[in-house]
């Protein structure tokens, strides 16, 4: 199936000797392309930005029977983006991080570099079934849908929704919280995506010529270090980075640090304002 994509032009034109390259962003389970809103202004200073919505997320509908395992999702992303770009740097978060890893492994001819933010699939033992904690945010989002615009003005509501996700949740903007809750509420592909990860973990091989950086936060409660950050599953040539005071969405918590890692991994030099 074709995924909903968006192309966001760079903030500058190409200069002599330096081409504007594409960067492709893949969101996580229960999220949408809106998850990248904080990072995109910085990325546009260096790249043409492409976002996708996975099946049943954002603007891409879920079609019953769609295969939602990470390799199948990687194939869908590649097919959906082929008409837009034949080569890109990759950034993915959570499930999108796992999909990015599979995309680099199975379609490496398209991938120039990969920065995986808190990628799923790097667990010691694959999940055998859904576990209740994963459903809390979705249940909360759906049950309070009509009142969400009001509730999110209050700290207690933002705490319920985001304190487990980030140690810096108090710094989140109203728009970021609103977009995240709406994405979760509308994610018909949430449970199919979770089921697509069951009994699996990332075990594919990424070509050594593709630069890879894997980033986790030191406060990731969604994919904790003791069970879901198995370094032996990472490519041998990958850089492994742990960011301080950062949770499961590093692109929300640590924009300067994440940007620096993306630029380093992609081989780009930081350009002044």
DOFIMAR-9714 format. One line per 2 residues: number of its first residue (from 1); for each residue z, y, x of N, C-alpha, C. Coordinates in pm, 1 decimal. Layout:
BEGIN
NUM> Z/Y/X/Z/Y/X/Z/Y/X | ...
END
This chain:
BEGIN
1> 0.0/-119.5/82.4/0.0/0.0/0.0/0.0/124.8/86.1 | -49.0/234.6/30.6/-52.2/361.4/101.6/76.9/437.2/78.4
3> 134.3/487.6/184.5/257.7/563.7/176.1/226.2/712.9/165.6 | 313.9/783.5/98.1/301.4/929.2/90.8/327.2/988.1/228.8
5> 235.8/1069.9/276.5/249.1/1130.9/408.2/240.2/1282.6/396.3 | 293.0/1349.6/495.3/283.8/1495.1/502.1/254.8/1534.5/645.3
7> 163.2/1627.3/662.6/130.3/1679.3/794.9/175.2/1824.5/802.9 | 258.7/1853.8/901.2/313.8/1988.0/917.2/260.1/2045.2/1048.4
9> 183.2/2152.4/1043.3/118.0/2203.8/1164.2/218.9/2259.5/1263.9 | 179.4/2261.4/1390.0/268.1/2319.2/1492.5/277.5/2469.4/1477.4
11> 377.1/2526.5/1540.3/397.8/2670.4/1531.4/312.8/2748.3/1630.8 | 241.9/2677.3/1715.7/158.8/2744.8/1815.3/28.6/2666.6/1831.9
13> -68.4/2730.9/1892.1/-195.6/2666.2/1922.5/-187.5/2600.8/2059.7 | -274.7/2504.6/2080.9/-278.2/2438.5/2211.7/-317.5/2538.7/2319.4
15> -253.9/2526.0/2433.7/-288.4/2610.1/2547.9/-366.0/2527.5/2649.2 | -431.7/2595.5/2738.2/-512.7/2525.8/2838.4/-423.8/2431.2/2919.8
17> -464.7/2307.8/2928.1/-390.8/2209.8/3007.3/-280.6/2139.4/2931.9 | -253.7/2180.5/2808.9/-148.6/2112.2/2731.8/-193.2/2097.0/2586.8
19> -214.9/1973.2/2548.4/-259.9/1941.5/2413.2/-141.5/1932.8/2317.9 | -162.5/1975.2/2193.8/-61.0/1955.4/2090.7/-71.8/1811.2/2041.4
21> 30.4/1733.2/2062.1/29.0/1592.7/2021.8/100.5/1575.6/1888.2 | 80.1/1459.3/1827.5/143.7/1427.4/1699.5/275.8/1356.4/1721.3
23> 370.2/1382.9/1630.3/495.8/1308.1/1628.9/517.7/1259.2/1486.4 | 548.2/1131.3/1472.7/563.0/1066.1/1342.7/709.6/1034.4/1318.5
25> 761.6/1076.6/1203.7/902.6/1060.7/1169.8/917.1/958.3/1056.8 | 1007.7/860.2/1075.5/1029.6/756.0/974.6/1177.8/754.4/937.3
27> 1205.7/780.3/810.0/1343.1/792.3/760.3/1408.0/655.7/738.1 | 1534.3/658.4/700.8/1610.0/536.1/679.4/1617.2/492.0/534.4
29> 1689.8/383.8/510.7/1705.6/325.7/377.3/1785.5/420.3/288.2 | 1735.6/442.8/165.8/1802.4/533.4/74.2/1782.6/679.0/109.1
31> 1687.4/706.8/196.2/1661.5/843.3/239.8/1518.3/880.2/203.1 | 1464.5/982.2/267.6/1328.1/1027.8/241.7/1287.8/1119.2/355.7
33> 1164.9/1164.5/352.9/1117.1/1251.3/460.0/1195.5/1382.2/467.9 | 1264.0/1419.2/358.8/1347.3/1539.7/360.8/1463.8/1528.7/458.9
35> 1494.7/1407.8/503.7/1605.0/1389.3/598.4/1579.9/1459.8/731.1 | 1453.4/1496.2/757.0/1417.7/1555.6/886.0/1417.2/1709.0/883.7
37> 1461.6/1767.8/773.7/1447.0/1912.0/757.1/1514.5/1993.0/867.5 | 1626.0/1944.9/920.5/1697.4/2020.1/1024.9/1622.3/2014.3/1157.7
39> 1557.0/1902.5/1182.6/1491.6/1880.6/1312.0/1349.1/1935.7/1316.1 | 1281.6/1940.0/1202.9/1139.3/1976.1/1200.8/1110.0/2114.1/1260.9
41> 1189.1/2219.6/1233.6/1157.0/2349.0/1295.5/1150.3/2343.0/1447.5 | 1238.1/2264.2/1508.7/1234.1/2250.0/1654.6/1114.2/2165.8/1697.7
43> 1086.9/2057.9/1625.5/974.5/1971.4/1660.7/842.3/2046.3/1653.0 | 829.0/2138.0/1557.4/703.3/2210.9/1538.7/671.9/2304.3/1655.8
45> 767.9/2330.8/1736.8/743.2/2412.5/1855.4/667.1/2335.0/1962.0 | 662.6/2202.5/1944.8/603.2/2117.5/2047.9/496.9/2021.2/1996.4
47> 499.6/1990.3/1866.2/413.9/1885.3/1812.0/356.3/1925.5/1676.3 | 252.2/1853.2/1636.1/215.3/1847.8/1496.0/299.1/1736.3/1435.0
49> 369.9/1764.9/1327.0/467.7/1672.4/1270.7/407.1/1596.2/1152.3 | 424.8/1464.6/1152.5/380.8/1379.7/1041.3/503.2/1307.2/987.6
51> 523.2/1312.8/856.4/632.5/1238.0/793.4/575.0/1138.4/693.3 | 649.0/1031.9/670.0/611.1/932.9/568.7/731.4/905.6/479.0
53> 703.1/866.4/355.4/805.8/814.8/265.1/781.1/665.6/248.3 | 878.9/584.4/281.1/866.1/439.2/267.9/860.8/399.9/120.0
55> 817.1/278.8/86.7/806.5/238.1/-54.4/938.9/253.4/-129.1 | 931.8/315.9/-247.6/1052.2/335.7/-327.5/1144.1/441.4/-272.9
57> 1091.6/527.1/-187.6/1168.5/637.0/-128.7/1085.6/764.4/-134.9 | 1152.6/877.8/-159.0/1080.6/1003.6/-162.2/969.8/1001.3/-265.9
59> 849.0/1036.1/-224.8/736.5/1045.9/-317.5/652.0/918.6/-324.5 | 691.4/814.6/-251.9/617.7/688.0/-258.3/684.0/596.2/-360.2
61> 613.3/555.8/-465.4/674.7/467.5/-566.0/696.1/326.7/-511.0 | 784.5/253.9/-574.8/803.0/113.3/-538.3/722.5/26.2/-632.8
63> 640.1/-59.9/-577.0/560.2/-153.3/-654.8/622.9/-291.6/-640.3 | 658.3/-351.3/-753.3/723.1/-481.8/-751.3/639.7/-581.0/-671.4
65> 707.2/-654.9/-585.3/639.3/-753.2/-502.3/603.2/-702.4/-364.1 | 626.1/-572.6/-339.0/597.7/-516.6/-206.8/688.8/-579.1/-102.3
67> 630.1/-624.6/7.3/709.9/-680.1/116.7/780.8/-565.1/187.7 | 913.8/-577.3/200.6/993.9/-467.0/253.8/1062.8/-500.2/385.0
69> 1023.8/-608.7/450.0/1082.3/-637.0/580.6/1028.1/-536.6/681.9 | 1099.9/-513.4/791.8/1060.5/-407.0/885.7/920.6/-422.4/945.2
71> 875.9/-545.0/969.5/741.1/-562.0/1025.2/636.0/-523.0/921.4 | 655.8/-564.9/795.6/562.5/-527.4/689.5/560.8/-376.0/670.7
73> 677.7/-313.1/677.5/684.1/-167.4/664.7/612.0/-98.9/780.6 | 625.5/-154.5/900.2/554.7/-98.7/1015.9/403.9/-106.5/995.4
75> 356.0/-217.8/940.0/213.0/-231.5/911.5/167.1/-125.9/810.6 | 250.6/-102.0/707.1/216.1/-1.7/606.2/209.2/138.2/667.3
77> 305.3/168.7/752.0/306.5/300.4/816.2/181.0/318.4/899.9 | 149.2/218.1/979.2/30.5/227.8/1065.2/-94.6/251.5/980.7
79> -113.0/173.1/873.2/-230.7/186.5/787.4/-236.1/323.8/721.7 | -120.8/372.1/676.3/-115.5/499.4/604.2/-141.8/618.4/694.0
81> -109.5/605.3/822.2/-121.3/718.4/914.5/-252.5/714.7/992.8 | -321.4/600.3/991.1/-443.0/585.8/1071.3/-547.2/693.3/1043.8
83> -559.2/736.0/917.8/-659.7/836.9/885.2/-618.1/976.7/929.7 | -490.5/990.7/962.3/-437.9/1121.6/1002.6/-432.6/1134.1/1154.3
85> -395.2/1024.7/1219.9/-372.7/1030.3/1363.7/-397.2/893.4/1426.0 | -457.1/892.7/1542.4/-480.7/766.9/1613.2/-381.1/745.7/1727.0
87> -292.1/842.1/1746.0/-191.0/828.2/1849.5/-77.3/925.7/1827.0 | 46.3/878.7/1842.6/160.4/963.5/1809.6/285.7/916.9/1882.6
89> 376.1/1012.4/1899.9/512.1/981.8/1941.4/589.0/943.1/1814.8 | 686.6/857.6/1829.3/759.9/805.5/1714.2/906.4/844.4/1722.0
91> 962.2/882.2/1606.3/1106.4/900.4/1592.1/1146.5/834.9/1460.5 | 1245.1/746.0/1463.5/1291.0/680.8/1341.3/1441.5/673.1/1338.1
93> 1497.2/677.7/1217.5/1641.7/670.9/1199.8/1678.9/551.2/1114.3 | 1781.6/476.5/1157.4/1836.8/365.0/1081.5/1728.4/260.3/1053.6
95> 1700.8/228.0/926.8/1590.3/136.3/897.7/1460.8/189.2/957.8 | 1439.9/320.7/950.7/1320.7/379.7/1010.7/1315.8/361.1/1161.3
97> 1433.1/352.1/1224.4/1437.1/322.3/1366.8/1388.7/181.6/1395.4 | 1430.3/86.3/1310.7/1384.8/-51.2/1325.5/1234.6/-59.7/1299.1
99> 1187.8/5.8/1194.5/1044.0/7.3/1164.3/966.9/66.1/1282.4 | 1021.0/170.9/1344.4/956.3/231.9/1460.8/948.6/133.4/1577.2
101> 1054.7/58.6/1597.9/1054.1/-42.3/1704.1/945.5/-146.7/1679.3 | 932.8/-191.8/1553.5/830.3/-290.6/1520.7/690.1/-230.2/1531.5
103> 677.2/-104.3/1496.5/547.7/-36.9/1507.7/504.3/-30.4/1654.0 | 598.1/2.1/1741.4/567.0/5.7/1884.6/534.0/-133.2/1938.0
105> 601.3/-235.8/1884.5/579.3/-372.6/1931.3/445.6/-428.7/1883.5 | 410.2/-401.8/1757.7/292.5/-465.4/1697.4/168.6/-376.7/1694.8
107> 187.1/-247.8/1711.9/74.1/-154.6/1710.7/89.4/-55.3/1825.6 | 120.8/-107.6/1940.6/151.8/-23.5/2055.7/38.2/65.0/2101.3
109> -85.7/30.3/2063.6/-198.3/113.7/2103.5/-193.8/251.2/2038.5 | -113.9/264.7/1931.1/-101.6/393.7/1862.3/17.8/475.3/1913.5
111> 112.2/409.6/1978.0/241.4/471.3/2005.9/247.8/522.9/2149.6 | 278.7/651.5/2162.9/286.8/713.6/2295.3/429.0/713.7/2349.9
113> 526.1/720.5/2262.3/667.2/709.0/2301.8/747.7/679.9/2176.5 | 870.6/636.6/2195.2/957.2/602.0/2081.4/1099.4/648.0/2108.5
115> 1154.2/724.4/2015.8/1295.2/761.1/2016.7/1357.0/707.2/1889.0 | 1442.8/608.3/1902.1/1505.7/542.4/1786.8/1647.7/594.5/1770.9
117> 1675.5/655.4/1655.6/1806.3/714.5/1627.6/1887.6/617.4/1542.1 | 1993.9/562.9/1598.8/2079.9/467.8/1527.7/1997.3/361.3/1456.5
119> 1910.2/289.9/1529.9/1822.2/193.7/1463.7/1897.9/73.9/1408.7 | 1859.0/30.8/1290.1/1908.9/-94.9/1235.6/1842.4/-210.1/1311.0
121> 1890.1/-331.3/1284.9/1828.2/-449.6/1343.2/1881.0/-490.6/1477.8 | 1972.9/-410.9/1535.7/2025.9/-443.6/1667.4/2166.0/-500.9/1655.1
123> 2182.1/-584.9/1552.1/2312.3/-645.3/1530.0/2320.1/-783.0/1593.5 | 2442.0/-823.1/1626.7/2463.4/-952.1/1692.2/2427.4/-1065.4/1597.3
125> 2481.1/-1059.1/1475.5/2453.3/-1160.7/1374.7/2383.9/-1096.0/1255.7 | 2265.1/-1145.4/1216.6/2195.7/-1087.4/1101.0/2279.8/-1097.5/974.6
127> 2264.1/-998.9/887.2/2335.9/-1001.6/760.0/2280.5/-1114.1/672.8 | 2372.1/-1186.7/609.2/2334.3/-1297.3/521.9/2314.7/-1251.5/377.7
129> 2381.2/-1142.6/340.8/2375.5/-1093.8/203.3/2408.8/-944.7/203.8 | 2386.6/-881.2/89.4/2428.5/-741.9/76.6/2580.7/-735.1/83.4
131> 2630.2/-623.8/134.4/2775.0/-607.2/132.2/2808.3/-480.0/55.3 | 2919.9/-480.8/-18.8/2948.7/-374.3/-116.9/2948.1/-233.4/-61.3
133> 2993.7/-214.9/62.0/3004.6/-79.2/116.3/2870.0/-8.3/122.1 | 2762.7/-84.5/137.0/2631.0/-22.1/148.2/2588.6/43.9/18.1
135> 2647.7/3.9/-92.7/2605.4/54.7/-222.7/2684.0/177.5/-266.6 | 2789.9/213.4/-193.7/2877.6/318.9/-243.0/2803.7/451.3/-262.9
137> 2729.6/495.3/-160.5/2661.6/624.9/-171.1/2560.3/624.5/-284.9 | 2490.8/512.1/-302.6/2392.1/507.8/-411.4/2460.6/511.1/-547.7
139> 2568.6/436.0/-563.1/2642.0/437.3/-689.9/2697.9/576.6/-717.6 | 2754.3/639.0/-615.1/2809.5/774.0/-629.3/2699.0/873.0/-668.8
141> 2584.5/861.8/-601.9/2475.0/954.6/-628.7/2422.3/939.1/-771.1 | 2403.3/814.6/-813.7/2346.4/791.8/-946.7/2445.4/828.4/-1057.2
143> 2572.0/798.8/-1035.4/2670.2/822.3/-1141.0/2700.8/970.6/-1160.0 | 2672.5/1050.6/-1059.3/2702.1/1194.5/-1068.2/2574.6/1279.3/-1066.8
145> 2462.6/1219.1/-1098.7/2333.2/1286.8/-1083.9/2329.7/1424.3/-1150.3 | 2371.0/1432.2/-1275.5/2360.2/1558.3/-1348.2/2454.5/1665.4/-1294.8
147> 2566.1/1620.1/-1236.2/2665.8/1715.6/-1187.5/2654.7/1744.0/-1038.2 | 2562.8/1674.1/-970.5/2550.8/1689.6/-825.9/2533.6/1834.5/-781.5
149> 2444.3/1911.4/-843.3/2427.3/2049.9/-796.9/2557.5/2130.5/-799.4 | 2645.1/2102.1/-895.0/2773.9/2170.6/-901.9/2873.3/2109.6/-803.4
151> 2886.1/1976.8/-804.4/2985.3/1909.4/-721.6/2971.3/1942.8/-573.3 | 2847.2/1952.1/-526.2/2827.2/1969.1/-382.4/2869.2/2106.0/-331.0
153> 2908.5/2194.2/-420.6/2967.4/2320.7/-376.6/3112.3/2301.2/-332.7 | 3170.2/2184.3/-365.9/3310.7/2159.4/-336.0/3325.4/2063.6/-218.2
155> 3422.9/2094.2/-133.0/3442.1/2014.3/-12.8/3478.3/1869.7/-44.1 | 3557.3/1845.9/-150.7/3597.8/1709.5/-182.3/3477.3/1622.0/-214.9
157> 3376.2/1678.9/-280.1/3256.4/1602.1/-315.0/3172.1/1575.1/-191.0 | 3157.5/1674.2/-105.3/3081.3/1653.2/18.1/3152.5/1551.4/106.5
159> 3286.0/1552.4/103.5/3362.1/1454.3/180.2/3334.8/1312.4/131.3 | 3334.9/1293.6/-0.5/3306.1/1161.0/-56.3/3170.3/1110.6/-13.1
161> 3074.3/1199.4/-11.4/2938.6/1156.8/18.3/2904.4/1146.5/165.4 | 2971.9/1227.2/251.7/2922.1/1239.3/388.0/3025.8/1218.4/499.1
163> 3153.9/1213.0/466.8/3254.4/1199.5/572.6/3239.9/1068.1/649.1 | 3193.5/963.2/580.3/3175.2/834.9/649.3/3046.7/831.7/731.3
165> 2958.2/926.9/706.4/2829.3/930.1/774.9/2835.4/1012.3/902.2 | 2917.6/1117.2/899.5/2917.2/1210.4/1011.6/3053.6/1273.6/1034.2
167> 3096.0/1286.8/1160.3/3219.5/1360.0/1188.4/3201.9/1511.0/1173.3 | 3078.5/1555.6/1156.7/3050.4/1699.0/1144.5/3004.2/1736.0/1003.3
169> 3044.0/1658.1/904.9/2994.9/1677.6/769.5/3028.5/1816.2/713.0 | 3136.3/1875.4/759.1/3173.1/2008.1/708.8/3069.2/2114.4/747.5
171> 2989.2/2086.8/849.6/2888.7/2183.2/894.1/2755.7/2167.4/819.9 | 2745.0/2064.9/736.4/2618.3/2040.4/667.7/2591.0/2149.6/564.4
173> 2467.3/2190.4/555.7/2429.4/2290.6/457.0/2424.8/2228.4/317.2 | 2433.4/2314.0/217.4/2422.6/2268.3/78.6/2288.2/2199.1/56.5
175> 2182.3/2256.1/111.2/2049.6/2196.9/91.6/2041.1/2058.1/153.4 | 2092.8/2041.9/274.6/2088.5/1910.0/338.0/2158.9/1807.0/250.1
177> 2279.1/1841.6/201.4/2355.6/1748.8/117.3/2282.2/1720.2/-12.5 | 2226.3/1823.2/-73.6/2156.3/1806.4/-200.4/2034.6/1716.2/-184.1
179> 1956.4/1740.5/-80.2/1837.1/1658.6/-57.0/1874.2/1513.5/-29.0 | 1982.0/1492.4/46.8/2023.7/1356.3/80.7/2069.3/1280.2/-43.3
181> 2146.5/1346.9/-130.8/2194.5/1280.9/-252.1/2078.4/1252.5/-347.2 | 1985.6/1346.3/-359.1/1869.4/1323.6/-445.7/1784.7/1207.9/-393.8
183> 1767.1/1201.7/-263.7/1688.3/1092.6/-205.8/1753.5/958.0/-234.2 | 1885.5/952.4/-218.8/1957.0/827.8/-246.9/1946.9/791.4/-394.5
185> 1963.7/889.0/-480.6/1957.1/864.0/-624.8/1823.1/807.4/-666.7 | 1716.6/859.7/-608.0/1581.8/823.9/-649.9/1522.3/705.7/-572.6
187> 1599.1/645.3/-482.5/1543.5/541.9/-394.3/1540.5/404.6/-462.4 | 1436.3/382.4/-543.4/1419.2/252.5/-607.6/1394.4/141.3/-505.7
189> 1356.6/178.6/-386.5/1332.9/78.6/-282.6/1455.6/45.1/-200.4 | 1571.7/100.4/-238.7/1693.8/82.7/-159.4/1730.6/-65.2/-145.7
191> 1751.0/-133.1/-257.7/1791.7/-273.0/-250.4/1680.8/-363.4/-198.5 | 1553.6/-343.4/-237.4/1448.2/-424.1/-175.7/1442.7/-406.9/-23.4
193> 1467.0/-284.0/24.7/1467.8/-261.5/169.2/1584.8/-333.8/234.4 | 1700.7/-330.6/168.9/1816.5/-401.5/223.7/1789.0/-551.3/227.6
195> 1733.4/-604.7/118.8/1701.0/-747.2/114.7/1598.5/-784.3/221.4 | 1509.5/-690.6/253.4/1408.5/-716.6/355.2/1465.7/-729.0/495.4
197> 1589.3/-682.3/515.0/1653.6/-693.4/646.1/1738.8/-818.9/659.6 | 1768.9/-885.8/548.2/1858.4/-1001.0/552.1/1800.8/-1112.7/638.9
199> 1888.5/-1177.2/713.6/1853.4/-1291.8/798.6/1758.9/-1253.1/913.1 | 1752.5/-1124.1/945.1/1661.4/-1078.8/1050.3/1732.8/-984.5/1145.3
201> 1676.3/-969.8/1262.8/1715.2/-865.5/1355.6/1593.1/-833.1/1441.7 | 1600.1/-726.0/1517.8/1486.1/-688.5/1600.3/1476.0/-782.4/1720.3
203> 1364.5/-853.0/1729.1/1345.1/-945.9/1839.7/1202.5/-940.2/1894.5 | 1127.8/-837.4/1858.4/990.6/-823.7/1905.8/989.2/-763.6/2046.2
205> 872.3/-767.0/2108.5/858.9/-718.6/2245.8/774.2/-592.2/2248.2 | 826.7/-488.0/2306.2/755.2/-360.5/2316.7/694.4/-349.3/2455.9
207> 565.8/-316.2/2465.3/502.2/-302.4/2596.8/577.4/-205.7/2687.4 | 585.6/-241.6/2814.4/664.4/-163.0/2910.1/607.7/-23.2/2931.0
209> 479.2/-3.4/2899.6/419.7/128.6/2922.0/457.9/230.4/2815.6 | 524.0/185.6/2707.8/568.1/278.7/2603.2/711.7/322.9/2634.2
211> 734.7/449.0/2665.3/872.1/495.3/2690.2/957.0/480.5/2563.8 | 1077.2/427.3/2581.1/1166.6/403.0/2467.8/1305.5/458.4/2498.8
213> 1359.4/535.0/2404.8/1498.6/579.3/2412.4/1568.3/539.9/2282.7 | 1684.0/476.2/2295.6/1764.6/436.6/2179.7/1892.6/519.1/2181.6
215> 1918.4/588.3/2070.0/2032.3/679.7/2062.2/2126.6/636.3/1951.0 | 2252.6/621.8/1984.0/2356.9/599.7/1884.8/2463.5/707.7/1899.6
217> 2530.7/738.5/1789.7/2644.6/828.2/1794.6/2771.9/749.9/1821.9 | 2868.8/816.3/1882.6/2995.3/748.2/1912.3/3081.8/732.2/1787.9
219> 3038.9/791.0/1674.9/3115.9/783.1/1550.8/3031.1/723.8/1437.7 | 2946.3/628.4/1471.8/2858.8/566.0/1372.5/2937.5/459.3/1297.6
221> 2977.1/491.6/1174.7/3051.1/395.5/1092.5/2958.9/303.1/1013.3 | 2832.4/338.6/1004.1/2736.3/256.6/930.1/2690.9/137.5/1013.3
223> 2659.3/163.7/1139.9/2620.4/57.8/1233.4/2712.7/66.5/1355.5 | 2835.0/14.5/1342.3/2935.1/30.2/1448.9/2898.4/-43.4/1577.0
225> 2949.9/10.0/1687.6/2915.0/-42.2/1819.6/2953.8/-188.1/1837.0 | 3065.5/-229.0/1779.1/3114.8/-363.7/1803.5/3029.6/-472.8/1740.9
227> 2946.4/-438.5/1642.8/2868.9/-543.1/1576.2/2720.8/-512.4/1559.6 | 2681.7/-385.5/1570.2/2544.5/-348.0/1534.3/2471.2/-270.6/1643.4
229> 2523.0/-274.8/1765.5/2457.6/-203.6/1875.2/2445.8/-296.7/1995.5 | 2374.1/-406.0/1976.4/2360.3/-509.8/2079.0/2250.9/-470.8/2179.3
231> 2293.8/-431.4/2298.0/2199.5/-378.0/2396.3/2102.1/-482.8/2447.7 | 2136.9/-610.0/2439.8/2046.3/-713.9/2488.5/1920.0/-723.1/2404.0
233> 1922.4/-668.2/2281.8/1804.0/-669.9/2196.6/1708.7/-554.4/2225.6 | 1754.6/-457.8/2301.9/1669.6/-343.8/2336.7/1567.9/-385.4/2441.9
235> 1451.2/-322.1/2444.1/1355.2/-349.5/2551.9/1420.1/-326.4/2687.7 | 1380.8/-406.5/2785.7/1441.5/-396.0/2919.0/1424.7/-257.0/2978.5
237> 1315.6/-188.8/2943.7/1288.2/-59.0/3004.6/1343.2/58.1/2922.7 | 1413.5/28.8/2813.3/1462.9/134.6/2725.7/1581.9/208.8/2786.5
239> 1588.3/339.6/2760.7/1707.6/417.6/2791.7/1800.3/408.2/2671.6 | 1930.4/392.1/2697.8/2030.7/381.6/2590.0/2123.9/501.3/2603.6
241> 2132.1/581.8/2498.2/2209.2/705.5/2502.0/2313.4/703.6/2390.7 | 2436.2/743.1/2423.0/2541.2/759.0/2322.6/2581.4/906.0/2316.2
243> 2572.0/964.6/2197.4/2603.7/1106.7/2179.8/2744.3/1123.3/2123.5 | 2817.0/1219.8/2176.7/2954.5/1245.4/2134.3/2958.8/1317.2/2000.3
245> 3064.8/1289.9/1923.4/3087.6/1353.9/1793.3/2963.4/1345.1/1703.8 | 2904.2/1228.6/1702.4/2779.3/1206.7/1629.5/2789.4/1078.2/1548.6
247> 2739.6/1085.0/1424.4/2745.7/970.1/1336.0/2613.5/898.6/1323.3 | 2583.9/850.9/1202.0/2467.6/765.2/1180.9/2337.0/843.4/1167.7
249> 2344.2/974.1/1157.9/2223.5/1057.2/1149.7/2226.1/1160.1/1262.5 | 2194.6/1118.4/1384.2/2200.9/1211.7/1497.3/2116.3/1336.5/1479.0
251> 2009.1/1326.9/1400.0/1923.1/1445.4/1379.8/1991.6/1550.2/1294.0 | 2103.2/1515.8/1230.9/2185.1/1614.0/1158.3/2297.1/1667.5/1246.5
253> 2355.3/1580.7/1326.2/2476.0/1616.0/1400.5/2449.4/1683.0/1534.8 | 2340.2/1646.3/1599.0/2321.8/1685.1/1739.0/2176.6/1725.7/1764.6
255> 2131.1/1830.6/1697.2/1990.7/1871.3/1708.2/1949.9/1903.3/1852.7 | 2024.2/1985.1/1926.8/1980.0/2015.0/2064.0/1972.3/1890.4/2151.4
257> 2072.2/1802.5/2139.2/2073.3/1682.2/2221.7/1959.0/1587.2/2184.1 | 1936.4/1570.6/2054.2/1827.8/1483.5/2009.4/1692.8/1540.8/2052.7
259> 1674.3/1671.0/2038.5/1549.2/1733.2/2081.8/1526.2/1711.4/2231.6 | 1630.6/1727.8/2310.0/1616.8/1707.9/2454.2/1574.3/1565.3/2486.4
261> 1630.9/1469.0/2414.9/1594.8/1328.3/2438.5/1451.5/1300.2/2394.2 | 1409.7/1357.7/2281.5/1272.1/1337.6/2234.9/1173.1/1395.2/2335.6
263> 1200.7/1515.4/2383.8/1111.1/1578.7/2479.7/1106.3/1500.7/2610.1 | 1220.1/1450.6/2654.5/1222.4/1371.2/2776.9/1143.3/1241.1/2759.0
265> 1166.4/1174.2/2645.5/1100.4/1047.1/2621.0/949.3/1064.5/2605.4 | 909.3/1172.2/2540.1/766.9/1197.1/2516.4/696.3/1259.5/2635.1
267> 773.2/1297.5/2737.8/712.1/1356.7/2855.2/675.6/1502.4/2839.3 | 731.4/1567.6/2737.3/702.8/1708.7/2712.5/807.5/1795.6/2780.9
269> 766.2/1914.5/2821.9/859.5/2009.7/2878.0/904.2/2105.0/2769.7 | 1030.3/2140.5/2772.2/1081.8/2235.7/2672.1/1013.3/2371.1/2691.0
271> 969.3/2425.4/2578.1/899.5/2555.2/2579.2/994.7/2662.4/2526.6 | 1000.6/2772.4/2589.0/1091.8/2878.7/2548.0/1057.9/2934.9/2411.6
273> 1154.1/3003.8/2353.4/1134.3/3062.2/2220.0/1029.3/3171.5/2225.6
END
